[in-house]
Structure formats: C-alpha cells, structure tokens
Amino acid sequence: MRLRAGLLALACAALAGAGAACAESAPPGAVHILTADTSISHVLVRYIDRGIDRAEAEGASAVVIRVNTPGGDIDSMRAVVGRIEQAEVPVLTFVTPPGARAASAGTFVVMAGHVAAMAPSTSIGAATPVTAAGEDVEGALGRKVENDTVAFARAVAELRGRNADWAEAAVREAASATPSEAAAENIVDLEASSLLELLAESHGRRVELLSGEELVLDVREAPLYVNDRNAYERALEILGDPIVLSILIAVGISGLAVEILNPGLFLPAVVGITATIASLLGIGSLLPTEAAVALLVVGIALLTLEAFTGSGGILGSGGAVAIVLALSIFVGQGSTEIDLRRILSLGALALLATATIAAVGLAWIGRNYLSGTERSEPGRGARL
C-alpha cells in the first residue's frame, strides 16, 4: 500500500511539470460543486460525467450543478440529463448567480435535478428547438423535432413530479418563468439567494434515486468541494469555439491543398494534418483517445520521414510536436485523479515515443555519417 502511494506521489510530482495536476480527494460526505456556465456541448457532457463519477466514487452527500447557459445541442442536453437522472448521489441543480439563465436546453438540465432551485433575478424556459443559425425548423422535420422534444420534456418533468404541462409549453410556445413563478408553478422546488441557502433549504428533503433508493439529504453542514474543469476540458472548450473551429478547418484544408499543389514543402502538410485532427477533436467527431492515437501515429510517421527525406528538420519538429500533443491529450482526457493504471499506460506511450525517436535518430545518423564512401583501388587511373 505504501509502495502504491509512493509511486502515485512520484508520478504526480513528475506529471505536475507537464501540466497534470493531482487533485486532492474530497472528504466523504462532502457536497461536490460543478459549474455549467457554457453552451451545452460534448465538452460539458464530459465534464458533468466526470464530476458525478468522482462524487459517486468519493461518497459525496450530494452534487450541486450551478447552471448559467443559453442552451446547446439536443443530443448533448439529453446526455447531461441522462447522467443526472442515473446519478447514484442526489443532484441539486441551481440557476445562479443573479442574472443567470437556464434557457432552451438548460431548462431540462435544471428540471432533471432531484432538487431544482433558482437564484433571484434569473430565468428558465424558452426551449423551442431551432437550427444552429437560430432559425425555426420548418416542415415535417420541424414537427418531428418539436414533438420528440415535447415528449422528452414531459418525461423529465414527470420523473421528478414537476409541471409537465409547463415543460411542454416551454417547447411549443417558448414559455419562460421567473424564480417566483417557477416555484409557484412547480417548475422548480425553491428560490434561494445563495448556495448556502440552497443547502439549508434542501437539508432534510427526501429524494429518490433512479434505482428506487430513497435518501434524506444531509447537506447543511457538509464540507464543500469545488470540482472545476481541468486543463484538457478548458482546451477542448477553446477548440470547440465556432471561430477557432472555423480557423482550424480553414488552416487544415489550406495546408493540405498547398502541399498537394507544391509537393516537397513539408511545412504546409504538417500544419494541415495537425489542424485537421484538432478540428475533428473540437467538433467531437474524434474521441480524445482516438485523437491521441492519430497524433501519435502522425508523429511517428513524420519522424520516420525526417530520417529519410532530409526536410531540414521540418518533419522532425512536426513529429515531435504531434507526439507531445498526443501524450498531453492522453494525460488530460482522463479524470483529474491519476491512478496506477493511467501512470503505467502513460509510461508505455512515453517509452514507445522515446524508442521511436531513438530509432529515427540512429537511422538518420546511419544515413548521413555511416554510409559507405567511394574509394579508388590503388593504381587504377594512374599514368606513366
């Protein structure tokens, strides 16, 4: 046990220099606090999933999700709602701070909580489905999307015993509500001016988990543990920004096009491939592990090409950067806790990368310094 703890401590110290943090464990019975203050996307799905996983593993008394969102895509919203409903600890959703909103898809995230609350001067509702450009979905497709969303909204509300008719109106008529209206119409359970007031008002409430287990909330004096996004999730959030994503796609296409039209430049290809993988990761088409493997393969391929093409270090530098990015993604895409299995996996990848670099280096040395030279035999070509 001491050996394992020592290995973990050494690994944490080593990884800290590379930007990986070993988060302290929260005490049992703590209230874990998550923050959903961005658009609802695959990045938020990952964060909420990780946060609830950690709360379950550490025996938390409850999870509080602070909500301030303009909405997001339907599939990601369904994933967040599903994770809240399946949680093995009580989840309290709280629209905060004052001035915040749980608009559109955020409406259902709030209503999915075992206890739902709103701070003063906040709002909830306006959940009519629209296109990515903010326009109405017309025709048969629009009716299908609306009816499907209505059915989902009613199901979420009925599971928690909340106002299913209002949930339907939020979808069909873009209905919205203030905190006092929401509490009066059984859209949320209560209005609270602060997190501490929410915990005090929720203390002693009886909630039922999806498994059928009933729990009495004991959160008034519970220690608070804030679980923020880790470095990888923040980086992924930046990659998923529409402006950044557009730039990455443009750079990726342009780089590859330039290399195809002008073979042998190398740099446009390296930049284009890296930008394309980054854009696919930002969109969510590539899972983190898939992106890490793709970058690792690209890095090894570039280093190998460097040994045999003589690109002046362009391919080698690009390969080294790709391998570093792959290792960074592998470290960051896991939970903030670092376990022995992750350390060993990271060590194996680092060893593979080091072996590849060493092999390429030896091949380059052999090609440039150890290759045979032409020699003339004695007397050949001599004249009397």
For each residue, the residues with C-beta under 8 A, 3 or more apart:
1: 4 5
2: 5 6
3: 6 7
4: 1 7 8 340
5: 1 2 8 9
6: 2 3 9 10
7: 3 4 10 11 340 343
8: 4 5 11 12 22 338 339 340 343
9: 5 6 12 13
10: 6 7 13 14
11: 7 8 14 15 338 343
12: 8 9 15 16 20 22 338
13: 9 10 16 17
14: 10 11 17 18
15: 11 12 18 19 20 22 331 338 346
16: 12 13 19 20 21 22
17: 13 14
18: 14 15 327 328 331
19: 15 16 231 328 331 332
20: 12 15 16 231 331 332 338
21: 16 230 231 336
22: 8 12 15 16 336 337 338
23: 227 336 337
24:
25: 58 337
26: 30 32 54 58 60 223 225 227
27: 30 223 225
28: 58 59 60
29: 59 60 61 218 222 223
30: 26 27 58 60 61 222 223 224 225
31: 60 61 62 63 64 199 219 222 223 224 225
32: 26 51 54 55 58 60 62 63 64 225 227
33: 63 64 66 195 224 225 226 227
34: 47 48 51 52 63 64 65 66 227
35: 65 66 228 229
36: 40 44 47 48 65 66 67 68 69 80 106 109
37: 66 67 68 69 100
38: 41 43 44 69 237
39: 44 69 70 71 72
40: 36 44 45 69 71 72 73 76 77 80 105 106 109
41: 38 44 45 72 73 76 240 284
42: 45 46 76 79 240 284
43: 38 46 47 233 236 237 240
44: 36 38 39 40 41 47 48 72 76 80
45: 40 41 42 48 49 76 79 80 83
46: 42 43 49 50 233 236
47: 34 36 43 44 50 51 229 233
48: 34 36 44 45 51 52 65 80 83 84
49: 45 46 52 53 79 83
50: 46 47 53 54 335 336
51: 32 34 47 48 54 55 63 227
52: 34 48 49 55 56 63 83 84 87 89 91
53: 49 50 56 57 335
54: 26 32 50 51 57 58 227 335 336 337
55: 32 51 52 58 60 62 63 87 89 227
56: 52 53 60 87 88 89
57: 53 54
58: 25 26 28 30 32 54 55
59: 28 29
60: 26 28 29 30 31 32 55 56 63 89 225
61: 29 30 31 89 90 217 218 219 222
62: 31 32 55 89 90 91 92 202 217 219 222
63: 31 32 33 34 51 52 55 60 87 89 90 91 92
64: 31 32 33 34 91 92 93 94 195 198 199
65: 34 35 36 48 84 91 92 93 94 109 113
66: 33 34 35 36 37 94 96 195
67: 36 37 93 94 95 96 100 102 106 109 110
68: 36 37 95 96 97 100 101 102
69: 36 37 38 39 40 72 101 102 103 105 106 109
70: 39 101 103 104 106
71: 39 40 77 103 104 105 106 127
72: 39 40 41 44 69 76 77 104 105 106
73: 40 41 76 77 105
74: 77 78 105 129 145 149
75: 78 79
76: 40 41 42 44 45 72 73 79 80 105
77: 40 71 72 73 74 80 81 105 106 108 109
78: 74 75 81 82 152
79: 42 45 49 75 76 82 83
80: 36 40 44 45 48 76 77 83 84 109 112
81: 77 78 84 85 108 109 112 156
82: 78 79 85 86
83: 45 48 49 52 79 80 86 87
84: 48 52 65 80 81 87 91 93 109 112 113
85: 81 82 112 156 159 210
86: 82 83 210
87: 52 55 56 63 83 84 90 91 209 210
88: 56 209 211
89: 52 55 56 60 61 62 63
90: 61 62 63 87 114 115 207 209 215 217
91: 52 62 63 64 65 84 87 112 113 114
92: 62 63 64 65 113 114 115 116 117 198 202
93: 64 65 67 84 109 110 111 112 113 115 116 117
94: 64 65 66 67 116 117 118 119 192 195 198
95: 67 68 100 101 102 110 117 118 119 122 123 124 179 188
96: 66 67 68 100 118 119 122 195
97: 68 100 119
98: 119 120 121 122
99: 121 122
100: 37 67 68 95 96 97 119 122
101: 68 69 70 95 106 122 123 124
102: 67 68 69 95 106 107 109 110 118 122 123 124 125
103: 69 70 71 106 107 123 124 125 126 127 176
104: 70 71 72 107 126 127 128
105: 40 69 71 72 73 74 76 77 108 109 127
106: 36 40 67 69 70 71 72 77 101 102 103 109 110 124
107: 102 103 104 110 111 124 125 126 127 153 167 170
108: 77 81 105 111 112 127 152 153 156 167
109: 36 40 65 67 69 77 80 81 84 93 102 105 106 112 113
110: 67 93 95 102 106 107 113 116 118 124 188
111: 93 107 108 116 153 156 157 160 162 167 187 188
112: 80 81 84 85 91 93 108 109 156 159 160
113: 65 84 91 92 93 109 110 116 160
114: 90 91 92 160 207 208 209
115: 90 92 93 189 190 198 202 205 207 217
116: 92 93 94 110 111 113 160 162 187 188 189
117: 92 93 94 95 188 189 190 191 192 198 201 202
118: 94 95 96 102 110 122 124 179 182 183 188 191 192
119: 94 95 96 97 98 100 122 179 191 192 193 194
120: 98 179 191 193
121: 98 99 179
122: 95 96 98 99 100 101 102 118 119 178 179
123: 95 101 102 103 176 177 178
124: 95 101 102 103 106 107 110 118 176 177 182 187 188
125: 102 103 107 170 174 175 176 177
126: 103 104 107 170 174 175 176
127: 71 103 104 105 107 108 149 153 167 170 171 174
128: 104 136 146 170 171 172 173 174
129: 74 137 142 145 146 149 171
130: 133 134 135 136 137
131: 134 135 136 137
132:
133: 130
134: 130 131
135: 130 131
136: 128 130 131 142
137: 129 130 131 141 142 145 146
138: 141 142
139: 142 143
140: 143 144
141: 137 138 144 145
142: 129 136 137 138 139 145 146
143: 139 140 146 147
144: 140 141 147 148
145: 74 129 137 141 142 148 149
146: 128 129 137 142 143 149 150 171 172
147: 143 144 150 151
148: 144 145 151 152
149: 74 127 129 145 146 152 153 171
150: 146 147 153 154 168 171 172
151: 147 148 154 155
152: 78 108 148 149 155 156
153: 107 108 111 127 149 150 156 157 164 167 168 170 171
154: 150 151 157 158 164 167 168
155: 151 152 158 159
156: 81 85 108 111 112 152 153 159 160 167
157: 111 153 154 160 162 163 164 166 167
158: 154 155 161 162 164
159: 85 112 155 156
160: 111 112 113 114 116 156 157
161: 158 186
162: 111 116 157 158 167 186 187 188
163: 157 166 167 185 186 187
164: 153 154 157 158 167 168
165: 168 169
166: 157 163 169 170 175 177 185 186 187
167: 107 108 111 127 153 154 156 157 162 163 164 170 171 187
168: 150 153 154 164 165 171 172
169: 165 166 172 173 175
170: 107 125 126 127 128 153 166 167 173 174 175 176
171: 127 128 129 146 149 150 153 167 168
172: 128 146 150 168 169
173: 128 169 170
174: 125 126 127 128 170
175: 125 126 166 169 170
176: 103 123 124 125 126 170
177: 123 124 125 166 181 182 185 187
178: 122 123 181 182
179: 95 118 119 120 121 122 182 183 188 191
180: 183 184 191
181: 177 178 184 185 187
182: 118 124 177 178 179 185 187 188 191
183: 118 179 180 186 187 188 189 190 191
184: 180 181
185: 163 166 177 181 182
186: 161 162 163 166 183
187: 111 116 124 162 163 166 167 177 181 182 183
188: 95 110 111 116 117 118 124 162 179 182 183 191
189: 115 116 117 183
190: 115 117 183 198 201 202
191: 117 118 119 120 179 180 182 183 188
192: 94 117 118 119 195 197 198 201
193: 119 120 197
194: 119 197 198
195: 33 64 66 94 96 192 198 199 224
196: 199 200
197: 192 193 194 200 201
198: 64 92 94 115 117 190 192 194 195 201 202
199: 31 64 195 196 202 203 219 220 222
200: 196 197 203 220
201: 117 190 192 197 198
202: 62 92 115 117 190 198 199 205 217 219
203: 199 200 217 218 219 220
204: 216 217 218
205: 115 202 216 217
206: 214 215 216 217
207: 90 114 115 214 215 216 217
208: 114 212 213 214 215
209: 87 88 90 114 212 213 214 215
210: 85 86 87
211: 88
212: 208 209
213: 208 209
214: 206 207 208 209
215: 90 206 207 208 209
216: 204 205 206 207
217: 61 62 90 115 202 203 204 205 206 207
218: 29 61 203 204 222
219: 31 61 62 199 202 203 222
220: 199 200 203
221:
222: 29 30 31 61 62 199 218 219
223: 26 27 29 30 31
224: 30 31 33 195
225: 26 27 30 31 32 33 60
226: 33
227: 23 26 32 33 34 51 54 55 336
228: 35
229: 35 47 233 234 237
230: 21 233 234 332 336
231: 19 20 21 234 235 332
232: 235 236 288 328 329 331 332 333
233: 43 46 47 229 230 236 237 332
234: 229 230 231 237 238
235: 231 232 238 239 332
236: 43 46 232 233 239 240 281 282 288
237: 38 43 229 233 234 240 241
238: 234 235 241 244
239: 235 236 244 245 248 278 279 281 282
240: 41 42 43 236 237 244 245 282 283 284
241: 237 238 244 245 282
242: 245 246
243: 246 247
244: 238 239 240 241 247 248 282
245: 239 240 241 242 248 249 279 282 283
246: 242 243 249 250
247: 243 244 250 251
248: 239 244 245 251 252 275 276 278 279 282
249: 245 246 252 253 275 276 279
250: 246 247 253 254
251: 247 248 254 255 271 272 275
252: 248 249 255 256 272 273 275 276 278 279
253: 249 250 256 257 272 276
254: 250 251 257 258 268 272
255: 251 252 258 259 268 269 270 271 272 273 275
256: 252 253 259 260 268 269 272 273 276
257: 253 254 260 261 272
258: 254 255 261 262 265 268 272
259: 255 256 262 263 265 266 268 269 272
260: 256 257 263
261: 257 258
262: 258 259 265 268
263: 259 260
264:
265: 258 259 262 268 269
266: 259 269 270 309 311 314 315 318
267: 270 271 314 318
268: 254 255 256 258 259 262 265 271 272
269: 255 256 259 265 266 272 273
270: 255 266 267 273 274 302 314 315 317 318
271: 251 255 267 268 274 275 318
272: 251 252 253 254 255 256 257 258 259 268 269 275 276
273: 252 255 256 269 270 276 277 298
274: 270 271 277 278 295 298 318 321 322 325
275: 248 249 251 252 255 271 272 278 279
276: 248 249 252 253 256 272 273 279 280
277: 273 274 280 281 286 291 294 295 298
278: 239 248 252 274 275 281 282 291
279: 239 245 248 249 252 275 276 282 283
280: 276 277 283 285 286 291
281: 236 239 277 278 284 285 286 288 291 329
282: 236 239 240 241 244 245 248 278 279
283: 240 245 279 280 286
284: 41 42 240 281
285: 280 281
286: 277 280 281 283 290 291 294
287: 290 291
288: 232 236 281 291 292 329 330 332 333
289: 292 293 330 333
290: 286 287 293 294
291: 277 278 280 281 286 287 288 294 295 326 329
292: 288 289 295 296 326 327 329 330 333
293: 289 290 296 297 326
294: 277 286 290 291 297 298 326
295: 274 277 291 292 298 299 322 323 325 326 329
296: 292 293 299 300 322 323 326 327 349 352 353
297: 293 294 300 301
298: 273 274 277 294 295 301 302 319 322
299: 295 296 302 303 318 319 320 321 322 323 326 353 356
300: 296 297 303 304 319 323 353 356
301: 297 298 304 305 319
302: 270 298 299 305 306 315 316 318 319 322
303: 299 300 306 307 315 316 319 320 323 356 357 360
304: 300 301 307 308 319 356 360 363
305: 301 302 308 309 311 315 319
306: 302 303 309 311 313 314 315 316 319 360 364
307: 303 304 360 361 363 364 367
308: 304 305 363 367
309: 266 305 306 315
310:
311: 266 305 306 314 315 316
312:
313: 306 316 317
314: 266 267 270 306 311 317 318
315: 266 270 302 303 305 306 309 311 318 319
316: 302 303 306 311 313 319 320 360
317: 270 313 314 320 321
318: 266 267 270 271 274 299 302 314 315 321 322
319: 298 299 300 301 302 303 304 305 306 315 316 322 323
320: 299 303 316 317 323 324 357
321: 274 299 317 318 324 325
322: 274 295 296 298 299 302 318 319 325 326
323: 295 296 299 300 303 319 320 326 327 353 356 357
324: 320 321 327 328
325: 274 295 321 322 328 329
326: 291 292 293 294 295 296 299 322 323 329 330 349 353
327: 18 292 296 323 324 330 331 346 349 350 353
328: 18 19 232 324 325 331 332
329: 232 281 288 291 292 295 325 326 332 333
330: 288 289 292 326 327 333 334 345 346 349
331: 15 18 19 20 232 327 328 334 342 346
332: 19 20 230 231 232 233 235 288 328 329
333: 232 288 289 292 329 330
334: 330 331 338 342
335: 50 53 54
336: 21 22 23 50 54 227 230
337: 22 23 25 54
338: 8 11 12 15 20 22 334 342 343
339: 8 342 343
340: 4 7 8 343 344
341: 344 345
342: 331 334 338 339 345 346
343: 7 8 11 338 339 340 346 347
344: 340 341 347 348
345: 330 341 342 348 349
346: 15 327 330 331 342 343 349 350
347: 343 344 350 351
348: 344 345 351 352
349: 296 326 327 330 345 346 352 353
350: 327 346 347 353 354
351: 347 348 354 355
352: 296 348 349 355 356
353: 296 299 300 323 326 327 349 350 356 357
354: 350 351 357 358
355: 351 352 358 359
356: 299 300 303 304 323 352 353 359 360
357: 303 320 323 353 354 360 361
358: 354 355 361 362
359: 355 356 362 363
360: 303 304 306 307 316 356 357 363 364
361: 307 357 358 364 365
362: 358 359 365 366
363: 304 307 308 359 360 366 367
364: 306 307 360 361 367 368
365: 361 362 368 369 370
366: 362 363 369 370 371
367: 307 308 363 364 370 371
368: 364 365 371
369: 365 366
370: 365 366 367
371: 366 367 368
372:
373:
374:
375:
376: 380 381
377: 380
378:
379: 382
380: 376 377
381: 376
382: 379
383:
384:
